[in-house]
Amino acid sequence: MDDQKRVMTVNYNDGTLQSFEWDADANRSDLANWYSKFMQSLTEPLLILETSEGLVIIPRQNIKSVEINVLPPKLPPYAIRGVRIIRD
């Protein structure tokens, strides 16, 4: 997966979806750093994303869920592993 795009899809409370992508980085420490920053951002009132055009600032209260196709090197101990998403 290291040569693929990373994708994050934000599911908003109003039912709309917005996806963001970035180039994969084979450096696992960079992935761990990104994941650490993302987990830290979960406690902040705003999700701030830097793009080539500027910033996307999303109020956390508007987010229902976030789906990311990135597996970090280490998950928190409370994470449930081996799950498959089933869509209707």
One Martini backbone bead per residue (centre of mass of N, CA, C, O) as a GRO file, in nm:
protein
   88
    1MET     BB    1   0.049   0.067  -0.005
    2ASP     BB    2   0.294   0.280  -0.037
    3ASP     BB    3   0.196   0.363  -0.356
    4GLN     BB    4  -0.052   0.503  -0.249
    5LYS     BB    5  -0.321   0.664  -0.165
    6ARG     BB    6  -0.446   0.863   0.078
    7VAL     BB    7  -0.767   0.841   0.256
    8MET     BB    8  -1.013   1.085   0.370
    9THR     BB    9  -1.342   1.057   0.515
   10VAL     BB   10  -1.601   1.286   0.573
   11ASN     BB   11  -1.882   1.266   0.792
   12TYR     BB   12  -2.150   1.452   0.815
   13ASN     BB   13  -2.435   1.535   0.990
   14ASP     BB   14  -2.594   1.594   0.699
   15GLY     BB   15  -2.461   1.341   0.505
   16THR     BB   16  -2.212   1.440   0.394
   17LEU     BB   17  -1.921   1.410   0.184
   18GLN     BB   18  -1.550   1.426   0.226
   19SER     BB   19  -1.250   1.402   0.038
   20PHE     BB   20  -0.904   1.316   0.103
   21GLU     BB   21  -0.565   1.340  -0.033
   22TRP     BB   22  -0.242   1.163  -0.023
   23ASP     BB   23   0.067   1.076  -0.029
   24ALA     BB   24   0.250   0.822   0.020
   25ASP     BB   25   0.468   0.704   0.288
   26ALA     BB   26   0.718   0.470   0.360
   27ASN     BB   27   0.761   0.611   0.625
   28ARG     BB   28   0.673   0.506   0.936
   29SER     BB   29   0.735   0.757   1.111
   30ASP     BB   30   0.549   0.948   0.952
   31LEU     BB   31   0.292   0.789   1.009
   32ALA     BB   32   0.306   0.808   1.315
   33ASN     BB   33   0.299   1.116   1.324
   34TRP     BB   34   0.030   1.155   1.183
   35TYR     BB   35  -0.142   0.987   1.376
   36SER     BB   36  -0.080   1.150   1.629
   37LYS     BB   37  -0.203   1.414   1.523
   38PHE     BB   38  -0.485   1.305   1.472
   39MET     BB   39  -0.549   1.213   1.761
   40GLN     BB   40  -0.512   1.496   1.881
   41SER     BB   41  -0.739   1.637   1.704
   42LEU     BB   42  -0.988   1.500   1.852
   43THR     BB   43  -0.968   1.729   2.097
   44GLU     BB   44  -1.034   1.942   1.900
   45PRO     BB   45  -1.255   2.181   1.757
   46LEU     BB   46  -1.057   2.151   1.501
   47LEU     BB   47  -1.008   2.053   1.166
   48ILE     BB   48  -0.686   2.084   1.011
   49LEU     BB   49  -0.617   2.128   0.657
   50GLU     BB   50  -0.359   2.103   0.432
   51THR     BB   51  -0.335   2.248   0.115
   52SER     BB   52  -0.243   2.372  -0.191
   53GLU     BB   53  -0.474   2.613  -0.152
   54GLY     BB   54  -0.483   2.567   0.175
   55LEU     BB   55  -0.740   2.565   0.409
   56VAL     BB   56  -0.921   2.326   0.608
   57ILE     BB   57  -1.199   2.401   0.828
   58ILE     BB   58  -1.341   2.180   1.078
   59PRO     BB   59  -1.586   2.141   1.281
   60ARG     BB   60  -1.628   1.889   1.499
   61GLN     BB   61  -1.948   1.916   1.535
   62ASN     BB   62  -1.986   1.832   1.209
   63ILE     BB   63  -1.882   1.540   1.284
   64LYS     BB   64  -1.953   1.197   1.267
   65SER     BB   65  -1.712   1.078   1.075
   66VAL     BB   66  -1.399   0.891   1.007
   67GLU     BB   67  -1.221   0.772   0.714
   68ILE     BB   68  -0.919   0.567   0.691
   69ASN     BB   69  -0.655   0.409   0.478
   70VAL     BB   70  -0.474   0.403   0.747
   71LEU     BB   71  -0.219   0.215   0.900
   72PRO     BB   72  -0.075   0.215   1.178
   73PRO     BB   73   0.182   0.081   1.359
   74LYS     BB   74  -0.008   0.168   1.613
   75LEU     BB   75  -0.258   0.087   1.829
   76PRO     BB   76  -0.471   0.122   2.051
   77PRO     BB   77  -0.584  -0.096   2.297
   78TYR     BB   78  -0.906  -0.028   2.225
   79ALA     BB   79  -0.886  -0.147   1.957
   80ILE     BB   80  -1.058  -0.306   1.696
   81ARG     BB   81  -0.975  -0.587   1.524
   82GLY     BB   82  -1.072  -0.728   1.213
   83VAL     BB   83  -1.263  -0.543   1.065
   84ARG     BB   84  -1.562  -0.526   0.863
   85ILE     BB   85  -1.723  -0.355   0.619
   86ILE     BB   86  -2.081  -0.315   0.589
   87ARG     BB   87  -2.282  -0.251   0.310
   88ASP     BB   88  -2.608  -0.184   0.175
   0.00000   0.00000   0.00000
